[in-house]
């Protein structure tokens, strides 16, 4: 894709949706690569409060981006774009980066239960957060900082993983238990980056979900945070998708 093509007013904006235990800063390397190529890009905050709430929020945010949108989701963010893209109305394609692409009626905890590659469940610690109005509490999860490097970010330097662990954002248990609605990948073209060393989502279930979605798959060596460790590879897949949906 040329700079002239990617900067054309009719070209989609790339909307980057982060996953659990993270924030939009995880996309910084990918953003730098895309901006250098003249691609329109915007990071969208993911509240991490559950499938229903997060899909409504992200769907609204995507729908307010002018023109067509290529939605990119990492990890749990993949489940959110799966549920949010159709309600946004302007999404023309999906890119899953070490991400969940659940089918209708599926919950992420059930998908994770089938993974032999993931160590996430044994790495979590639980907290409580107040529900609306402060009259009750709900459970949220974070990754044990002592296990963060191995489970989540094994291919980044240990000192960087420690910083990521210290700044992680917990995710509501509802993110794992609420069920997916009509998945956008059934009607939109999709691409997927499968990281062979993914011990968080699990390379095995990420691979099988991508195949089921009919995604164009790029498989590469890396951890769950391959967009941090290999931003150019992820940006190249995004630009491949852009070229296909812009044509």
Secondary structure per residue as TSV (DSSP state, phi and psi in degrees):
chain	resnum	aa	ss	phi	psi
A	1	X	-	360.0	131.8
A	2	X	-	-85.6	160.4
A	3	X	H	-61.0	-38.1
A	4	X	H	-62.8	-39.9
A	5	X	H	-67.8	-46.0
A	6	X	H	-70.1	-23.7
A	7	X	T	-93.3	-0.3
A	8	X	S	-61.4	143.8
A	9	X	T	-60.2	-25.6
A	10	X	T	-85.4	-8.6
A	11	X	S	-71.9	143.3
A	12	X	-	-64.0	151.8
A	13	X	E	-86.0	134.5
A	14	X	E	-83.5	120.8
A	15	X	E	-109.4	117.4
A	16	X	E	-99.6	122.0
A	17	X	E	-115.0	116.4
A	18	X	-	-76.3	168.3
A	19	X	-	-107.6	-161.5
A	20	X	T	-72.5	156.5
A	21	X	T	62.3	25.5
A	22	X	-	-155.3	179.8
A	23	X	-	-145.1	-172.2
A	24	X	G	-66.0	-16.4
A	25	X	G	-61.7	-24.2
A	26	X	G	-62.1	-19.1
A	27	X	G	-90.6	0.1
A	28	X	H	-54.2	-44.3
A	29	X	H	-65.3	-40.2
A	30	X	H	-66.9	-42.3
A	31	X	H	-58.0	-44.7
A	32	X	H	-60.9	-42.0
A	33	X	H	-64.0	-44.3
A	34	X	H	-68.7	-42.3
A	35	X	H	-63.0	-38.2
A	36	X	H	-63.8	-26.0
A	37	X	T	-91.0	3.0
A	38	X	T	80.2	19.3
A	39	X	-	-87.8	137.0
A	40	X	-	-74.4	127.8
A	41	X	E	-143.6	145.0
A	42	X	E	-147.1	130.6
A	43	X	E	-87.1	139.0
A	44	X	E	-114.8	127.4
A	45	X	-	-70.2	139.8
A	46	X	-	-112.1	117.3
A	47	X	-	-62.9	-25.7
A	48	X	-	62.8	37.8
A	49	X	S	-110.2	5.7
A	50	X	-	131.7	155.4
A	51	X	H	-55.5	-49.5
A	52	X	H	-64.8	-49.9
A	53	X	H	-65.9	-46.1
A	54	X	H	-66.7	-38.3
A	55	X	H	-65.3	-38.2
A	56	X	H	-64.7	-44.5
A	57	X	H	-65.9	-50.5
A	58	X	H	-66.7	-38.7
A	59	X	H	-59.6	-40.8
A	60	X	H	-64.7	-43.2
A	61	X	H	-64.6	-42.5
A	62	X	H	-63.7	-42.3
A	63	X	H	-65.3	-20.3
A	64	X	T	-90.9	-3.3
A	65	X	S	-79.3	125.2
A	66	X	S	-63.3	136.7
A	67	X	S	80.0	-173.2
A	68	X	-	-69.3	155.7
A	69	X	E	-131.9	136.1
A	70	X	E	-101.4	112.6
A	71	X	E	-90.5	128.6
A	72	X	E	-120.8	126.0
A	73	X	E	-124.5	136.5
A	74	X	E	-103.5	131.5
A	75	X	T	56.6	-122.4
A	76	X	H	-57.5	-29.1
A	77	X	H	-60.5	-26.2
A	78	X	H	-66.0	-39.9
A	79	X	H	-63.8	-34.6
A	80	X	H	-71.9	-44.1
A	81	X	H	-67.1	-29.6
A	82	X	H	-59.4	-38.2
A	83	X	H	-91.3	-21.3
A	84	X	H	-97.6	-26.3
A	85	X	H	-62.5	-42.2
A	86	X	H	-69.5	-35.6
A	87	X	H	-71.9	-23.8
A	88	X	H	-67.8	-39.7
A	89	X	S	87.7	-12.1
A	90	X	-	-122.7	9.9
A	91	X	E	-84.5	128.6
A	92	X	E	-110.2	-7.5
A	93	X	E	-170.4	162.9
A	94	X	E	-129.7	138.5
A	95	X	E	-125.0	124.1
A	96	X	E	-104.4	121.4
A	97	X	E	-112.8	106.1
A	98	X	S	45.6	49.5
A	99	X	-	-125.2	157.6
A	100	X	-	-80.2	136.0
A	101	X	-	-129.6	71.3
A	102	X	-	-69.3	155.7
A	103	X	-	-94.6	168.9
A	104	X	T	-57.6	131.8
A	105	X	T	87.3	-8.0
A	106	X	-	-84.1	149.2
A	107	X	-	-117.1	146.2
A	108	X	H	-63.8	-31.9
A	109	X	H	-65.2	-31.4
A	110	X	H	-72.1	-39.4
A	111	X	H	-63.5	-45.4
A	112	X	H	-63.6	-31.8
A	113	X	H	-63.2	-22.9
A	114	X	T	-89.7	-4.1
A	115	X	-	-85.7	133.4
A	116	X	S	-99.6	-7.5
A	117	X	S	-92.5	-25.0
A	118	X	-	-82.8	137.9
A	119	X	-	-115.7	14.0
A	120	X	-	-60.6	-46.8
A	121	X	G	-59.2	-33.2
A	122	X	G	-84.0	-0.7
A	123	X	G	-108.2	-0.3
A	124	X	E	-91.8	149.3
A	125	X	E	-123.5	147.7
A	126	X	E	-109.8	149.6
A	127	X	E	-134.2	176.4
A	128	X	E	-117.7	144.8
A	129	X	E	-133.7	150.4
A	130	X	E	-73.0	139.3
A	131	X	-	-79.1	173.5
A	132	X	G	-56.6	130.6
A	133	X	G	88.4	-9.6
A	134	X	G	69.8	18.4
A	135	X	S	-90.9	-8.8
A	136	X	S	-153.6	-173.6
A	137	X	E	-134.5	159.5
A	138	X	E	-133.2	160.1
A	139	X	E	-90.3	140.1
A	140	X	E	-132.5	159.0
A	141	X	E	-122.4	146.0
A	142	X	E	-130.1	165.9
A	143	X	E	-91.8	132.4
A	144	X	-	-53.1	120.5
A	145	X	H	-53.7	-30.6
A	146	X	H	-70.9	-20.6
A	147	X	H	-108.5	-2.0
A	148	X	H	-61.0	-46.6
A	149	X	H	-60.4	-49.3
A	150	X	H	-68.1	-42.7
A	151	X	H	-82.2	-29.4
A	152	X	H	-119.5	-36.5
A	153	X	-	-142.8	49.5
A	154	X	T	-65.5	-21.2
A	155	X	T	-101.5	16.1
A	156	X	S	-109.1	157.1
A	157	X	-	-58.2	145.1
A	158	X	H	-54.6	-37.4
A	159	X	H	-68.0	-34.5
A	160	X	H	-68.7	-40.0
A	161	X	H	-63.5	-36.4
A	162	X	H	-63.9	-39.8
A	163	X	H	-66.3	-40.6
A	164	X	H	-64.4	-39.4
A	165	X	H	-65.1	-38.8
A	166	X	H	-71.0	-24.3
A	167	X	T	-108.7	9.3
A	168	X	-	-63.5	153.4
A	169	X	-	-110.1	124.3
A	170	X	-	-64.3	155.2
A	171	X	E	-117.1	140.4
A	172	X	E	-63.8	146.1
A	173	X	T	-58.8	-24.2
A	174	X	H	-61.6	-24.8
A	175	X	H	-63.4	-26.3
A	176	X	H	-97.4	-20.7
A	177	X	H	-106.5	-26.8
A	178	X	S	-72.0	147.9
A	179	X	-	-97.2	150.3
A	180	X	-	-76.5	143.0
A	181	X	-	-86.9	-154.1
A	182	X	S	-61.5	119.1
A	183	X	-	-78.0	135.0
A	184	X	G	-65.3	-25.0
A	185	X	G	-67.9	-13.6
A	186	X	G	-73.8	-19.2
A	187	X	T	-127.1	-3.0
A	188	X	S	-122.5	146.7
A	189	X	E	-67.2	147.4
A	190	X	E	-138.9	155.3
A	191	X	E	-130.0	155.3
A	192	X	E	-145.4	138.6
A	193	X	E	-104.5	118.5
A	194	X	E	-105.9	118.1
A	195	X	E	-91.2	123.2
A	196	X	T	-71.2	-18.3
A	197	X	T	-107.7	27.0
A	198	X	-	-75.9	108.3
A	199	X	T	-105.0	6.2
A	200	X	T	-97.4	-76.4
A	201	X	T	-65.7	-35.6
A	202	X	T	100.2	116.7
A	203	X	H	-55.8	-36.6
A	204	X	H	-65.0	-46.7
A	205	X	H	-76.0	-31.5
A	206	X	H	-63.5	-42.6
A	207	X	H	-63.3	-45.0
A	208	X	H	-69.0	-37.1
A	209	X	H	-66.3	-39.9
A	210	X	H	-63.0	-41.8
A	211	X	H	-64.7	-43.0
A	212	X	H	-61.9	-36.1
A	213	X	T	-76.2	-7.6
A	214	X	T	71.5	25.9
A	215	X	-	-72.9	151.4
A	216	X	E	-78.5	114.6
A	217	X	E	-102.0	133.6
A	218	X	E	-114.6	116.8
A	219	X	E	-104.8	131.2
A	220	X	E	-148.2	155.0
A	221	X	S	-69.9	132.9
A	222	X	-	165.4	171.9
A	223	X	-	-92.1	-170.9
A	224	X	T	-61.4	-28.9
A	225	X	T	-100.5	51.1
A	226	X	H	-62.4	-23.1
A	227	X	H	-71.3	-21.5
A	228	X	H	-85.0	-45.3
A	229	X	H	-80.9	-28.9
A	230	X	-	-136.5	64.6
A	231	X	H	-63.3	-32.8
A	232	X	H	-66.7	-40.8
A	233	X	H	-59.5	-46.3
A	234	X	H	-65.0	-42.4
A	235	X	H	-62.8	-36.7
A	236	X	H	-64.3	-40.1
A	237	X	H	-65.4	-41.0
A	238	X	H	-61.4	-42.4
A	239	X	H	-68.6	-32.7
A	240	X	H	-61.1	-45.2
A	241	X	H	-64.2	-41.8
A	242	X	H	-57.8	-44.4
A	243	X	H	-60.5	-36.8
A	244	X	H	-72.7	-41.0
A	245	X	H	-83.7	-16.9
A	246	X	H	-83.1	-37.3
A	247	X	-	-34.1	360.0
